[in-house]
Amino acid sequence: MERTNVIPERMIEIVVNDRLGKKVRVKCNPKDTIGQLKVLISAQIGTDASKISLRKW
């Protein structure tokens, strides 16, 4: 088996506030799309991904 040198990509951590007092930290890759990020957030907070609205504070 041939090994290649793969440099692991650093993950970023995003703090999400659901406006009901719950803050969740979600880790994702910098190359993830907004849709993929919403799916990760929905898995953490239990809200449908189509209902999530992301805003920068």
C-alpha positions as CSV (number, residue, x, y, z in Angstrom):
1,M,0.0,0.0,0.0
2,E,1.3,3.4,-1.0
3,R,1.2,6.2,1.5
4,T,0.8,9.8,0.5
5,N,1.5,12.7,2.8
6,V,-1.9,14.2,3.5
7,I,-1.9,17.3,5.6
8,P,-5.1,17.3,7.7
9,E,-7.2,20.4,7.3
10,R,-7.8,22.5,10.4
11,M,-11.4,22.6,11.5
12,I,-13.1,25.8,12.5
13,E,-15.5,26.2,15.4
14,I,-18.7,28.3,15.1
15,V,-20.8,29.3,18.1
16,V,-24.5,29.3,17.3
17,N,-27.2,30.9,19.4
18,D,-30.7,29.7,18.9
19,R,-32.2,32.8,20.5
20,L,-33.8,30.7,23.2
21,G,-30.8,30.7,25.4
22,K,-29.0,27.7,24.0
23,K,-25.5,28.2,22.6
24,V,-24.0,25.3,20.6
25,R,-20.4,25.0,19.3
26,V,-20.3,23.4,15.9
27,K,-17.0,22.3,14.3
28,C,-16.8,22.2,10.5
29,N,-14.2,22.4,7.7
30,P,-13.5,25.8,6.1
31,K,-14.5,24.4,2.7
32,D,-18.0,23.3,3.9
33,T,-20.9,25.1,2.3
34,I,-23.6,27.0,4.2
35,G,-26.0,24.1,3.5
36,Q,-23.6,21.6,5.0
37,L,-23.1,23.9,8.0
38,K,-26.9,24.1,8.5
39,V,-27.2,20.3,8.5
40,L,-24.5,20.1,11.2
41,I,-26.3,22.7,13.3
42,S,-29.7,21.1,12.8
43,A,-28.2,17.8,14.1
44,Q,-27.0,19.6,17.2
45,I,-30.0,21.6,18.1
46,G,-32.8,19.5,16.7
47,T,-34.3,22.2,14.4
48,D,-34.9,21.5,10.7
49,A,-32.1,22.8,8.5
50,S,-34.5,24.7,6.3
51,K,-35.7,26.7,9.3
52,I,-32.2,27.9,10.3
53,S,-31.2,31.5,9.5
54,L,-27.5,32.4,10.0
55,R,-26.5,35.9,10.8
56,K,-23.2,37.5,11.7
57,W,-23.1,39.5,15.0
